[in-house]
Amino acid sequence: MVLRKFCPNQHVDSLAGIDLEALAQAGIKGIIVDVDNTLVEWDKEVLSEASVSWVKRAKELGLGVCIVSNGKEERVARFAGELEVPGFAKAIKPRKKGFLKALEVLGTKPEETAIVGDQLFTDVLGGNRTGLYTIWMTPLSDKELFSTKCMRRLEQQITRKLEERGMLCRETSRDEEKAG
């Protein structure tokens, strides 16, 4: 079913809503994270203390963190440097290439890796295509590129269909996913 490709494993309102300990206990060893409207608001140049703390906590738990973004090289490199994590820009998500580079750098397998992002058509679709555990986050801001705003309309339609079919926010264990 086509809709399943857009179905995240989790939906959270913010990074703080992600239970990093539970991910680690479930066998997740690495986290790929988007930049714009996930780590930082689209029009901001400074990471929030909450984002910095979240990445720090993930590292303390032994989770590898890597940025994969469709954004510009300079922006991604700056945030990756501040967070002391690897980062890949111009990833052309939902293509797999950026995710596969991240897996290589993290030294993890798809089933050991989560993706956190704010867009169904880039982060969740790309993550699902790559076999990652997908976490869809509510965007930090409604300010974004015009093209992204257009995609949000389609995203709302997909979200409605997922909700109607009881597929949205359905959290499954790794064992259930393998069996299903």
Backbone bond lengths (Angstrom), bond angles and torsions (degrees), N, CA, C in turn:
res aa  C-N    CA-C-N  psi(-1)  N-CA   C-N-CA  omega(-1)  CA-C   N-CA-C  phi
1 M - - - 1.451 - - 1.540 108.76 -
2 V 1.310 115.66 131.36 1.461 121.96 -176.97 1.531 112.09 -61.60
3 L 1.310 118.03 -39.00 1.465 121.48 -178.02 1.525 112.57 -59.18
4 R 1.320 116.68 -31.95 1.468 120.61 -177.69 1.532 111.07 -59.87
5 K 1.316 117.72 -29.77 1.470 121.29 179.86 1.530 111.75 -65.35
6 F 1.339 116.50 -21.09 1.465 121.44 -179.97 1.518 112.57 -100.52
7 C 1.303 117.21 1.55 1.463 122.07 -174.72 1.534 110.34 -88.67
8 P 1.342 117.46 114.18 1.466 119.55 178.02 1.523 111.11 -76.94
9 N 1.325 115.36 156.94 1.459 119.47 174.00 1.524 110.87 -72.39
10 Q 1.325 116.22 -32.02 1.470 121.81 178.86 1.514 109.15 -141.50
11 H 1.320 115.48 152.71 1.458 121.52 170.97 1.523 107.13 -127.74
12 V 1.336 116.35 124.58 1.467 120.77 -178.41 1.522 109.87 -128.04
13 D 1.320 115.60 158.13 1.460 120.42 178.84 1.522 112.76 -83.93
14 S 1.335 116.61 -24.00 1.468 119.64 -177.71 1.526 108.82 -160.01
15 L 1.310 116.18 170.87 1.455 120.33 176.21 1.526 110.94 -57.53
16 A 1.321 116.06 -35.45 1.467 120.84 -179.92 1.529 111.86 -62.00
17 G 1.322 117.34 -22.12 1.459 121.39 179.27 1.514 114.24 -79.09
18 I 1.324 116.64 -3.59 1.466 121.26 -179.94 1.523 108.76 -92.91
19 D 1.305 116.31 122.52 1.453 121.76 179.50 1.532 108.38 -84.31
20 L 1.320 116.06 92.03 1.463 121.61 -176.93 1.529 112.02 -61.13
21 E 1.326 116.47 -38.08 1.460 120.64 179.32 1.528 110.42 -62.42
22 A 1.323 116.26 -43.11 1.471 120.66 179.73 1.527 110.55 -65.30
23 L 1.318 117.44 -38.84 1.467 119.83 177.15 1.528 110.27 -61.52
24 A 1.326 116.32 -46.55 1.464 120.63 -179.98 1.536 110.76 -61.42
25 Q 1.325 116.01 -42.69 1.468 120.07 179.52 1.522 111.62 -65.87
26 A 1.339 116.87 -27.43 1.466 121.67 179.90 1.529 112.21 -83.17
27 G 1.331 116.93 1.10 1.456 119.74 177.11 1.521 115.46 99.61
28 I 1.322 117.00 5.49 1.468 120.23 176.47 1.530 107.73 -74.97
29 K 1.328 115.86 130.40 1.463 121.31 -179.11 1.526 112.35 -116.04
30 G 1.328 116.46 -15.18 1.454 119.87 -179.28 1.517 111.14 -144.86
31 I 1.336 114.74 150.53 1.458 120.98 178.27 1.519 108.83 -128.23
32 I 1.318 114.95 125.90 1.455 122.12 172.44 1.524 105.34 -96.53
33 V 1.310 116.54 133.03 1.461 119.33 -177.15 1.531 109.92 -131.14
34 D 1.316 115.01 140.68 1.458 123.29 176.18 1.528 108.24 -79.44
35 V 1.331 116.82 163.16 1.471 120.89 179.12 1.523 111.48 -95.89
36 D 1.327 116.16 -71.86 1.461 120.62 -169.46 1.518 113.08 -68.29
37 N 1.321 114.10 124.85 1.456 125.37 -178.47 1.528 113.56 65.45
38 T 1.360 115.68 14.23 1.462 121.17 171.93 1.532 108.63 -121.12
39 L 1.326 117.37 -61.79 1.470 121.15 175.40 1.524 111.87 -84.93
40 V 1.321 116.14 -34.19 1.460 121.60 -175.82 1.531 108.84 -147.29
41 E 1.323 116.13 147.70 1.461 118.72 176.92 1.524 109.56 -60.67
42 W 1.330 116.14 146.43 1.459 123.43 -174.10 1.527 112.50 -52.45
43 D 1.324 118.01 -38.86 1.466 121.06 -173.94 1.531 113.12 -101.62
44 K 1.324 117.32 13.73 1.469 121.32 -179.11 1.522 110.79 -106.07
45 E 1.327 114.89 154.56 1.464 121.06 -178.47 1.529 112.56 -113.61
46 V 1.333 116.17 1.14 1.460 120.21 -176.93 1.529 109.49 -126.55
47 L 1.323 115.37 130.50 1.459 120.58 176.29 1.524 110.04 -68.64
48 S 1.313 115.89 142.46 1.467 119.56 176.09 1.526 108.94 -75.26
49 E 1.314 115.10 157.57 1.463 120.56 176.23 1.529 109.86 -60.93
50 A 1.345 117.17 -33.78 1.464 121.07 179.31 1.530 111.11 -62.98
51 S 1.319 117.15 -42.57 1.468 120.62 179.15 1.518 111.34 -67.23
52 V 1.321 116.78 -43.53 1.466 121.13 179.07 1.531 109.67 -61.83
53 S 1.321 117.07 -44.83 1.469 121.74 179.96 1.523 111.53 -63.96
54 W 1.327 116.55 -39.29 1.457 121.18 -179.52 1.529 110.45 -63.04
55 V 1.326 117.26 -46.22 1.465 120.99 178.95 1.528 109.76 -64.38
56 K 1.324 116.52 -42.06 1.468 120.72 178.76 1.528 110.24 -59.74
57 R 1.330 116.86 -44.33 1.477 121.43 -179.59 1.528 110.48 -63.74
58 A 1.327 117.04 -41.63 1.467 120.41 178.32 1.527 110.27 -59.22
59 K 1.322 116.09 -43.94 1.468 120.53 179.44 1.532 111.03 -64.85
60 E 1.336 116.78 -40.76 1.469 120.71 178.79 1.521 111.65 -59.57
61 L 1.324 115.99 -31.83 1.466 121.13 179.39 1.530 111.93 -82.48
62 G 1.328 116.11 0.75 1.462 120.46 179.02 1.511 114.48 85.92
63 L 1.324 116.62 11.45 1.461 120.52 178.27 1.526 109.51 -85.33
64 G 1.315 116.57 132.72 1.449 120.24 172.77 1.519 108.66 -76.83
65 V 1.318 117.28 145.68 1.464 121.72 179.26 1.518 108.26 -127.54
66 C 1.319 116.17 136.48 1.463 122.01 178.77 1.526 108.64 -142.65
67 I 1.320 116.45 135.83 1.463 121.58 176.70 1.525 109.39 -88.56
68 V 1.329 115.77 133.70 1.468 122.07 170.78 1.522 105.87 -131.74
69 S 1.333 115.47 118.82 1.458 120.71 -173.80 1.524 110.80 -138.70
70 N 1.321 115.38 151.25 1.461 120.43 171.07 1.523 110.42 -83.80
71 G 1.321 116.67 -1.90 1.461 122.82 -176.46 1.519 113.82 -72.73
72 K 1.320 113.40 -179.51 1.459 121.86 -177.05 1.519 112.23 -73.07
73 E 1.329 114.25 149.34 1.467 122.71 -177.26 1.529 112.49 -54.58
74 E 1.334 116.93 -47.76 1.470 120.05 -175.75 1.525 111.66 -62.39
75 R 1.324 116.31 -42.32 1.461 120.89 -178.13 1.535 110.46 -66.11
76 V 1.311 115.99 -47.77 1.459 120.91 -179.18 1.529 110.39 -63.62
77 A 1.339 116.62 -44.38 1.470 120.57 -179.33 1.528 111.15 -62.07
78 R 1.335 116.78 -38.99 1.469 120.04 -179.92 1.525 111.07 -64.23
79 F 1.336 117.26 -48.33 1.462 120.17 -178.94 1.525 111.34 -68.53
80 A 1.327 117.11 -39.25 1.469 120.20 177.56 1.529 109.74 -61.57
81 G 1.330 116.72 -41.34 1.461 120.75 178.21 1.514 112.33 -63.72
82 E 1.324 116.61 -44.30 1.469 120.52 179.32 1.521 111.69 -61.85
83 L 1.332 116.00 -37.06 1.464 121.03 -178.04 1.527 112.71 -88.99
84 E 1.330 115.56 -6.77 1.464 121.88 -177.82 1.523 111.93 56.19
85 V 1.338 114.50 50.12 1.463 122.47 176.85 1.526 108.16 -133.68
86 P 1.329 117.97 157.61 1.460 119.44 174.39 1.528 110.26 -70.67
87 G 1.315 116.39 155.54 1.455 119.99 179.16 1.512 111.91 -149.03
88 F 1.314 115.69 144.92 1.459 122.55 177.87 1.519 109.27 -125.85
89 A 1.328 115.51 125.82 1.463 122.17 179.31 1.526 110.30 -101.52
90 K 1.321 114.66 170.35 1.470 121.62 177.31 1.535 110.69 47.38
91 A 1.300 116.17 46.61 1.469 122.46 -173.99 1.528 113.74 -74.67
92 I 1.305 116.73 -16.87 1.465 122.90 -178.13 1.536 111.00 55.89
93 K 1.335 115.27 43.71 1.464 119.63 174.69 1.530 107.57 -61.39
94 P 1.287 119.56 139.17 1.462 129.77 21.85 1.540 115.33 -93.01
95 R 1.322 118.05 12.58 1.469 118.09 175.43 1.521 109.91 -58.29
96 K 1.310 115.73 151.90 1.465 121.49 -175.15 1.524 113.95 -77.12
97 K 1.313 118.35 -22.11 1.463 121.84 -170.06 1.537 113.59 -52.22
98 G 1.329 118.03 -48.75 1.462 121.27 -179.86 1.519 112.54 -63.41
99 F 1.319 115.79 -39.32 1.464 120.35 178.62 1.534 110.24 -66.45
100 L 1.327 116.27 -41.53 1.465 120.34 -179.57 1.527 111.34 -66.37
101 K 1.332 117.10 -36.70 1.476 120.21 175.11 1.524 109.99 -62.03
102 A 1.319 115.55 -43.34 1.472 120.14 179.57 1.528 110.76 -62.42
103 L 1.321 116.96 -43.37 1.467 120.15 178.48 1.529 110.54 -59.33
104 E 1.315 116.06 -41.20 1.459 120.54 179.78 1.528 110.80 -62.97
105 V 1.321 116.38 -47.05 1.466 121.41 -179.57 1.533 111.22 -66.05
106 L 1.321 116.74 -39.92 1.462 120.99 179.93 1.532 111.84 -74.68
107 G 1.322 116.42 -22.11 1.459 119.91 -176.99 1.511 112.53 71.16
108 T 1.340 115.91 32.66 1.460 120.89 -178.04 1.517 110.53 -120.04
109 K 1.330 114.47 161.10 1.459 122.44 174.11 1.530 107.44 -92.02
110 P 1.331 118.13 159.89 1.471 119.93 178.79 1.527 113.64 -52.90
111 E 1.333 116.78 -42.19 1.463 120.00 -177.26 1.522 113.44 -72.66
112 E 1.337 116.71 -6.96 1.465 121.83 177.43 1.527 111.68 -105.44
113 T 1.337 115.90 10.67 1.456 120.04 -170.48 1.523 111.38 -130.94
114 A 1.321 115.70 138.67 1.465 122.04 175.68 1.524 108.91 -110.57
115 I 1.309 115.76 152.92 1.471 122.87 171.55 1.517 107.06 -119.19
116 V 1.328 116.24 133.31 1.452 122.04 176.05 1.517 107.57 -117.58
117 G 1.323 116.64 122.88 1.456 120.56 178.75 1.510 112.29 -160.04
118 D 1.325 114.98 167.36 1.463 120.70 -173.72 1.529 114.59 -98.99
119 Q 1.330 118.31 -1.64 1.460 119.31 -176.05 1.530 112.50 -122.98
120 L 1.329 115.30 132.56 1.463 120.45 176.81 1.521 111.76 -66.60
121 F 1.338 117.24 -40.91 1.462 121.22 -172.43 1.520 113.77 -78.42
122 T 1.308 118.44 -12.25 1.464 120.44 178.88 1.530 110.14 -116.64
123 D 1.315 116.46 -63.26 1.464 121.39 -173.75 1.526 113.31 -72.04
124 V 1.318 117.08 -51.85 1.467 120.34 -176.78 1.526 110.77 -71.84
125 L 1.313 117.96 -47.96 1.465 120.56 179.55 1.532 110.38 -60.68
126 G 1.328 116.81 -48.42 1.461 120.02 179.24 1.512 112.75 -62.74
127 G 1.331 116.08 -41.68 1.457 120.29 178.11 1.517 112.33 -63.96
128 N 1.330 116.72 -43.73 1.462 120.21 178.36 1.525 111.21 -65.10
129 R 1.309 117.22 -39.56 1.471 120.94 178.37 1.529 111.11 -62.88
130 T 1.326 116.33 -29.77 1.462 121.50 -177.44 1.529 111.99 -91.31
131 G 1.324 117.19 -9.58 1.465 120.92 178.89 1.519 114.34 88.07
132 L 1.339 116.86 21.86 1.458 122.09 -179.11 1.527 111.03 -87.60
133 Y 1.314 116.00 164.22 1.466 122.54 171.22 1.523 105.58 -82.53
134 T 1.317 117.66 118.35 1.466 120.99 -171.62 1.521 112.83 -101.60
135 I 1.333 114.64 130.13 1.465 122.00 177.59 1.521 107.49 -121.36
136 W 1.318 115.12 114.17 1.459 122.32 -179.00 1.524 107.97 -95.69
137 M 1.313 115.65 123.84 1.459 121.66 -176.66 1.529 110.60 -110.15
138 T 1.307 116.43 141.86 1.454 121.16 173.03 1.530 107.51 -61.83
139 P 1.341 118.27 132.36 1.470 119.98 -178.96 1.530 111.86 -57.44
140 L 1.329 116.34 144.56 1.460 121.45 178.93 1.528 111.99 -66.86
141 S 1.322 116.61 -27.36 1.463 121.06 -176.43 1.521 109.42 -147.09
142 D 1.333 116.24 157.48 1.464 118.84 174.25 1.527 111.12 -92.37
143 K 1.326 116.92 1.86 1.459 120.86 174.83 1.518 108.27 -83.65
144 E 1.336 116.92 125.17 1.456 121.26 179.84 1.520 109.89 -165.61
145 L 1.311 116.07 176.78 1.459 121.04 179.03 1.522 110.42 -58.71
146 F 1.328 116.32 151.00 1.465 120.72 178.03 1.529 110.80 -58.01
147 S 1.330 116.33 -42.19 1.469 120.00 -179.28 1.531 111.04 -62.23
148 T 1.319 116.77 -36.77 1.468 120.38 178.37 1.527 109.78 -67.94
149 K 1.336 116.77 -39.45 1.468 119.84 178.01 1.528 110.72 -60.17
150 C 1.328 116.23 -39.17 1.472 120.30 177.42 1.527 110.68 -63.99
151 M 1.319 116.19 -42.60 1.463 120.09 179.42 1.534 111.72 -66.28
152 R 1.320 116.42 -28.20 1.473 119.66 178.94 1.527 110.80 -62.06
153 R 1.332 116.79 -33.20 1.478 119.51 178.08 1.524 110.14 -63.28
154 L 1.327 116.18 -44.72 1.467 120.11 177.04 1.529 110.38 -65.41
155 E 1.313 115.13 -38.64 1.463 120.85 178.75 1.536 110.20 -59.34
156 Q 1.326 116.83 -40.51 1.473 120.89 178.94 1.529 110.86 -63.02
157 Q 1.321 116.96 -39.03 1.468 120.22 178.41 1.525 110.76 -65.26
158 I 1.327 116.06 -44.49 1.472 120.55 178.45 1.532 109.52 -62.75
159 T 1.333 116.27 -43.05 1.465 121.07 179.75 1.524 110.43 -58.59
160 R 1.320 117.06 -44.82 1.472 120.55 178.71 1.527 111.03 -59.44
161 K 1.321 116.17 -44.33 1.468 119.88 -179.65 1.534 110.82 -65.02
162 L 1.336 116.63 -41.14 1.461 120.13 177.40 1.530 110.70 -61.92
163 E 1.335 116.48 -42.83 1.466 120.43 178.98 1.515 111.39 -64.65
164 E 1.341 117.05 -43.83 1.464 121.51 179.51 1.518 111.84 -58.28
165 R 1.305 116.04 -35.23 1.467 121.05 -177.86 1.520 112.79 -93.89
166 G 1.327 116.73 5.77 1.457 120.56 178.20 1.522 113.78 68.28
167 M 1.320 116.55 27.13 1.462 120.73 -176.01 1.528 113.48 -100.53
168 L 1.312 117.83 -15.74 1.459 119.62 -175.85 1.516 111.00 -83.21
169 C 1.304 114.92 137.96 1.461 123.16 177.82 1.513 112.36 66.76
170 R 1.294 117.78 15.12 1.456 120.22 176.29 1.512 107.71 -75.02
171 E 1.305 116.26 111.84 1.459 121.04 179.37 1.520 108.20 -94.14
172 T 1.328 115.62 123.26 1.447 120.00 179.22 1.510 109.39 -119.51
173 S 1.298 115.15 153.02 1.461 118.98 176.03 1.519 108.61 -78.16
174 R 1.309 117.03 163.19 1.466 121.48 177.74 1.534 110.26 -60.14
175 D 1.325 118.17 -37.09 1.449 120.96 -178.95 1.529 111.29 -64.97
176 E 1.338 116.66 -41.23 1.458 121.17 178.11 1.522 110.97 -62.78
177 E 1.356 115.93 -41.86 1.452 119.73 -178.67 1.520 110.98 -64.14
178 K 1.326 117.85 -41.30 1.460 121.38 -179.44 1.534 110.04 -66.44
179 A 1.336 116.52 -38.51 1.454 120.60 -179.46 1.526 111.05 -71.76
180 G 1.344 117.28 -32.76 1.461 122.03 -174.64 1.451 111.74 -82.61
